[in-house]
Amino acid sequence: MALARLDCTIDVASLKGPRVIVLDRLLDAPPARQARWILSVAALLVVLLAALGALIHPAISLVLLVGLSAGLLILSRIDLAFLGVVAVITLLPFAAIPLGVGFNPTFLDLTLGALYLIWAWRLATREQATLRWPPLSAGLLLLVGWMVVSLLAGLGQGMPSRNQLRVFGELILGAGLFLIVANLITDRASLRRVFLALVGLGAVAAAVGLVLYGLPDALEMRVLSSLRVVDYPTGSGVIRYVNDDPAGLQRATGTSIDPNSFGGLLAVMAALVAPQIVSRRPIVPRGLAIAAAALIAAAILLTVSRGSMLGLAAGLGVVGLARDRRLLAIAAAAGIFFLIVAGFLPWTAAYVANFTDGLRMEDQSTIMRLGEYKDAMILIRRYPLFGVGFGGVRDVDIYRGVSSLYLIVAESMGLIGLTIFVGVLGAAFARWTHAWRTMDADGMRAVVLGCMAAVTAAMVSGVFDHYFFTYPHAFALLWLIVGLGMGAVRLSGERQP
């Protein structure tokens, strides 16, 4: 496919402009002149921070000061900035700074902004000599461009709120992680660092979820409510139950607020690490991969997220089909045995009943989803090309919102946007499949297979929920994994004679 073949680099040194020339002169200036420039800039920053604190809110000055200090600390360490982004995605995806001035900048905003700033600095100072455009770059740019078109077309429905515009900006920045990761991965060691950051922090998120779930309800509520300092919800509602019934099964949420989005995060992580367990030469220690997978799998079960479990099953099915079909048969037999035995145990009986009720479309949440699907089809028929954008809907009898990744994409960007979205991910899968068949049987090949499994898990769970498009951190995770897979493919191609 054409979208899967674009792979080029741009020599940044050949793109020098006036700003870069001025920067070169400043860096080459005598120490005394550089000191004067630094003092002048510092004095200007002090005046600006003081003005912001006096005119708007004192907290803004504090936040900016901390942010600037942290930015200066990690300016030459883009890997630390990337680690910060992954930590927010996995551990504090909804954290924000409650300034009370009409908007609350999220941790995702701040970490992504720092990452892009550091990357731009590296390019401007030629610390990174080339700008890499991995395969699928054209498809990603087309998707981002159509998101902008849909936003503008949706202005006919009314101006999006400030929060909706912030979420849209986060979606755009999250998609750009595809390019960031491609430029971070320069060799096998850097790919291993990116992989370990994802899997390691995913396992930490699972462990946090297990610990919180194991606490007494009152203590768990107090611990989760303490996150109010970063704009998290508080009170008894932080503990979630099936169908919101306290008499039913409790659901693990970790620090993700929503058990379904937590389950989706974990399903993607489990599918990503699974091939490392069966690889002949994994890029991470096999024991570490097994421990991470076990933690994540246990946490997924406690989310009671049926869509996430089906997504994980589909991802593991990809691994089984590609690696060893006997593993697939063994896993299927084990799953059937679990369902039979679980039906006779008190806790697991309720668990299995919840799962089977969903398959029979008899429980409350499934019935509500069916109603949402019907309403979504009405909206899509009225706005088939561009959708309604990323704001509200002027029509009083419909609304933008549905528990399906594909329907929410079609509602927001029309059928054209849905085609582009599915087409880019399909092109990624085709590229990975071709590369996997030709690569050496080592840990790099397992990374490609893991990315295939992870995207499959996201796409299957997306049939039943919307978070991989509506939650910026989940959207960013999706494109981060696509970028990781493309980086592994590129490194494999460079090693070939």
N, C-alpha and C positions, 0 to 999 in steps of 0.2 A: 504494500500500500504506500501511496505517495507520502502520507503523513509520517510513515515510519522510517523514511530513508534519509531525511535531512540530518546531516551531521557535519558541522563545519566549525571553524574557529575564526575569531576576529583578532587581529593584532592591535592591541590597545595603543601601542606606541605610535601606530600610523594614524590615530584619531586625535592627535594633539590639537587642542584648541587654546584660546587665550588664557582661560582659567588654569589649565595645566601648565602652561608656560610660566605664568605668575607663580604657581606653586613650586615649580622647579627652581626659579630664582630665589624664592624664599628659603628653600631647603639648602641651597648652595651659598646663602649669605653668610657673612662673618657671625660668630657667636654673639657679639654685642648687639648687632642689628636684630638677630633672632630673638634675643632677650627682650628688646624693646617692643617687638611685635607681640610677644607672649604677654607682657605686662599690659599692653594696650587692650588686647582682646579680653584679658581677665578683668580689667577695670570696666570695660563695656558690659561684660556679662553680669558683674555685680550690680551695675546700675539697672540693667534690664530686669534682673531677678527682684531687686528691691521695688521697682515700679510695678511689676506684676503682683507682688505680694500686697502692695498698698492699694492698688486699683481694683484688683479682682478678688484674690483670696490668698492668705498667707500660705496655705497648704501647697499652692501651685509652686511657689518658690522653693519649698522644701523638696517637693517631688522632682523638680527640674535639677536642683542641686545634686540630689542623690543619683539621678539618672546620668547627669554629666560626669559625676565622679566615677560611676560604674563604667560608663562608656570609655572614659580615658584609661581606666584600668585594663579593659579588655580590647582596646583599639587594635592592638597587634595580634590578638588571639581570636580569630573568627570562629575557631572551633569551640571556644567557651561561649560565644554568643549563640552558636547553633545549639549547644547543649542547653542553654537557657530556654530557647524556643521549645525544644522537645520536652523539657521539664514542665513548662507551662501546659503544653498540650496534654500530657499524661497525668499531671498531679494537681494543677490548679487551672483548669481550662476556662472557668467562669470568673476568675478573680479580677477585681477591678479596684481602682483607688477612688473611694467615695468622697469626691471633692465637694459635692453639693452645689455645683455652679452650672447645672444644666446638662452636664455630660460627665461620665465617669470613665476615664481612660483605662482600658483593661490591661492586664499583664501581657496578653497576647499582642496588643498594640505596641507596647513598650519594647518587648523582646524582638518582635519582628522589625520594628523601626530601627533598633540598634543593629540588628543583623544586616539589614539593607545598607545602613550608614557605613558600617565597617567594610562591607563588600565594595561600596562605591569608593571609599577611601583607598582600598587596596588597588583598585583599578586606576584611580587618578594618580597615585604615586608609583604605579607600575610595579608594585610588589607582586601583583598577578599580571603577567605579561600578556596573556591572551584571554579573551572572553569566549568561553566554550558554548556552543549551541548544540545540545545533544539531539539525538533522534526524537521526533515528536514535537520539537520546538514550534514548528509552523502550526501544528494542530492546537497546541496550547495557546498560542497567540490568537488563533482564530476563535477559540472558545472565550478567551478574555475579551476580545473585541466584541463578540456577540453579546456578552454580558453587559457591556457598556451600551451597546445599541438598545438592548431590551430595557435597561434602566431609563434611557432617554425616551424611548417609545412609551414607557409606562407613566411618564409625567402627565399624559393625558388623563390618567386616573387620579391625579393629585400629587402634590409634592411629598416624597417620602419623609418620614420623621427623621430627626437627628440620629436617633438610635439605629434606624433602618439604613441610613447612609453610612454610619460607622460599620455596621455589619457587612455592608457591601464592600467597603474598602478593605475590611479584614479578609473577605473572600478573595479579592484580587491579590492581596499580599500573600495569602496562603497558597494560591495557585503558583505564585512566583517561586515558592520553595523548590519546585521542580528544577528551575535553573540554578538556584543557590546550591542545591545538593550536587548537581552536575559539575559545578565549579569547585566544590569542596573536595570531590573525589578525584584525586590525581594519580593515585596508585593503590595497590592492594591494602597497604596499611591504613590509608585514609578511609577506604571503603569499610574496613573492619571497624574503625572508630565510629563511623556513622551507624553501622549495624548494631554495635554494642550499645550505643546511646539509646537507640530505639528499643531494643529488646530489654536492656537493663532497666530503663525507666518504666517500661511496660510491666515488668515483673514487680518493681517497687509499687506501682499503682495497684496491682493485684494484691500484694501483701497488705497494703494499707486498707484496701477494701475488706480483706479477710479479718484483719484485726478489729476494724470498726464493727463488722457484722457480729463478731464474737463478744462484744461488750454488752453489758446490760443496757436495755433500751434507754433508760434515763441518762446513763453515762454517755452513751453514743450520741444522744441528742445534745448534751452539753458540749461534747467535743466538736461536733459539726457546727453547732451554733456559735462556737468561738471564732469561726471563720467570718463572722459578721464584719470584722475589721477589714476584710477584703471584699466586702459587698456580697457575701453569700447569704442565702436565706437562713432564717432561724426558727426555732420553735418545733413543735411536734411534727410538722409537715416535712422535716428533713429526713424522717424515717419513712421509707416507702413500702407499700404492701401491694400484693396482687389485687387489681381492681379497687385500689385505695381502701381496702377493707382491713382494719386492724386485726380482725379475727382470722384473716387468711395468712398466706405465706408472706414473710418479710423478704424484701429484695435488697441485695447488696447494691450500694451506689458508689462506694469509695468517696472520693471528693468530686465526683462528676455530677452530682445532684440528681440526674436522671438515670435510672437503672438500665434503660435500653441503650442510651449512648455509651454508658460504661461497658455494657456487654459488647457493643460494637467495637469499641476500642480494643477490648481484650481479645475478641475473636480475630481481629486483624493481626494482633501481635502473636497470638498462638499459631496462626497459619504461617506467619513470617518465619518463626523460629523452628517449626516442625521439621523441615527438610534437613536442618543441621543435625538432627538426631540420627537420621538414617544415611547421612553422607559419609563416604569413605574417608574424606579428608576435610572435616568441617573447619570453618574459619574461626569458630569459637570452641572452647573445650566442650566435649560431648556432655559431660556431667553438668556443666553450667546450663547448657541448652535444655537438658531434661528437667533440671530444677525449675528453670524459668517457665517451661511449658506446663509443669505440674501445678505451680502456683497460679498461673493464668487460667488453666482449665478449671481449677477448683473455684476460683472467683466467678468465672462465667456461669457455672451451675447455680451459684447463689444469687445471681442477678435475676434468675427466672425469666430471662429474655429469650423467647422462642425464636424470634428472628435472628438473634445473634448466634444461637446454637445451630440453627439451620445453615447460617452463613459459614460458621466454622466447619460444619460437616461437609459443606460443598468445597471449602478450601482444602480440607484434608483429603477429600475425594480426588482433587487435582493432583495432590502429592502422591496418592496411591496409584492413580492411573499412570502417572509419569515415572514413578520410581519402581514400584513393584505391585502388580495387581493382587498378589496374595495378601499384602498388607491391607488392601481395601476390603477383601473378603473377610479377613480376621476382624477388622474394625466394625464391619456391618454385623457380623455374628455377635460381637461383644455388645454392640448397641441394643440388639434385640434381646439378648440375655439380660441386660440391665433393666430394660423396660418390663420384662416379665417378673424379675425378682423385685423390682422397686414397687410394683403394684401391691405387694403384701406387707410393706414396711410403713409405719405411720407417717413419717415426714415425706418419704419419697412417694407414697401413694397419692398424697395431695399434689405433689410436684407433677407426677405423671398425668393425673386427672386434669391439671391446668393445661398441660401440653396437648393432650388429646381433645379437650374441649375446644382449643383453638383450631385444631385440624378439622373438627366437625363444625366449626363456625357457630358455636353455641354459647360462648362466654361474652360478657358485656363489652370488653375491649375490642374483640373481633367484630361484633355487630356494629360498634361505633365506627370502626375502620371502613366497613362496607358502605356506611352512609357517607363518609368522607370521600371515598372513591367515586360514588355517584355524583356528588357535588363537584368534584374536580373535573369530571368529564364534561359537565355542563360548562364550566369556565373555559376549558380548553377548546370546546366547540365554538364558543363565542370569540375567543382570541387565539386562533390556531397558529399564527405566524410568529408574532413577537411576544406573546404572553402578556401579562399585565405588569411586568417589571418587578421591582423589589420593594414596592410600597404596598399601599392598601388597594382596594377595589372600589370603584365608584358605584357599581351595580349593588343595590341593597339586598338582592336575593342570593348573592354568591360571596365567597371569601377566598383569599389565597392562604392555603394551609391544608396539608393532607399528609397522612402517615405513609408516604411512599416516596422514595428518592426520585423515581422516574416521573411521577405525576407532579411533584413539586417543581422539578426542573422544567417540565412542559408548561406548568402554570406561570412560572416566572419568565421563561425565555422562549416559549412557544415550541412547536414541533421541530422547527429548524434548530433551535438551541439544544433540544433533546437529542437530535440526530448528531450534532457536533460532539456533544458530551459522550454519548455512547460510542461514536466513531473513533474518537481519540483513545478511549480506553480499549476498544477492540483492536486498534492498531498497535497499542502497547502489548497486548496479549499476543498478537501475531508475531511481533518482533521478538518477544521473549521465547515463544515456542520455537521459532527458527533457530535462535541462538542456543537454546538449551540442547537442541539435537546435535549441534556441532561443537559444543564446548567440551573441554576435558572434564572428567568425573572428579571434581574437587569442590571445595567449599564455595568458590565463586559461582559454580553451576548451581549449588544449593541455594545461594542468595537469589539467583534469577527465579528458580522454582518457588522459593518463598514469596517473592513479590507476586508471581502469578497466583499463588494460593491466597495471599492477603487481599489482592484486588478482587478475586473471586468471592471471598468471604464478604467484602464490603458490598459488592454488587448484589449478592443474593440477600443479605440482610436488608439491603436497600429496597427490596420489594415490599418489605413490611414496615419500614420506618424511613424518616426523612433526614436524619441528623448529618449524613455525609454531604449534605448540601446546605442545610440551614444553620448548622453549628460551624462557625469558622474554624475552630480548632480541628474538628473532624475532617473538614474539607482540606485543610492544610496537611493533615496526616496522610490523606489519600494521595495527594500530589507529591508529597515527600517520598512516599514508597515508590511511586512511579519513577521519580528521579533516581532513587537508589537502584532500581532495576536497570534503568538505562545506563547508569554509570558502570554497573557490572558488565553489561553487554559491551560497552565501549572498551573497557579494560581488557576483556577477553579478545576483542578484535585486534587490539594493539599488540597482544602477545603472539598473534598468529603471524607466520612468516609471509 
